[in-house]
Amino acid sequence: MIKMLFSDLDGTLLYHDGDHSADVNFENTEAIRKMEESGVKFGVATSRSHLFLEKKMSLEQPFDTVAFNGNLVYCSGKCLDAVTFTKDEIKK
């Protein structure tokens, strides 16, 4: 039994429509909604920010997300783990 499915974004869930920026198409959004209605949770693993999907998908609930290449983990709307860097570490 599948309890949760994580998806990458770029080149997997996101698509480019000609000159428009990457977006999640209606079919994928509906498939995710139906999957969640059947009891399978959906999550995202990405190098992007956890806030990125709010702008790209029309689903109301937040997703469990592993963001910033694993430096930030959100589950049920709560931050479980966050790794921060100093300005000097970022410059390096």
C-alpha positions, 0 to 999 in steps of 0.5 A: 500500500502506498501511503505517500508519494514525493515528486521532484519539480523541474522536469517532472511535475513542472512543464514549460508551455512555449515561452511561459514559465514552468507551471503544473498543468491541470491534469497533474493537479487533478491527479494529485487531488484524486490521489490525496482523496484516496488517502495517499499523501503527496509531497515535494522534494525540490531544491526550490523554496517550500513557498514556490508551489503556492504560486504554481498550483491551485490546490488549497492545502500545503504539501509536505516538502523537502526543500532547498535540497534537504535543508528545510523539511515541512510536514503538516504545515510545520517546519520539522528541520531547517539548516541555515547558513551564515553570509560567509558560508553562502559566499563560499 
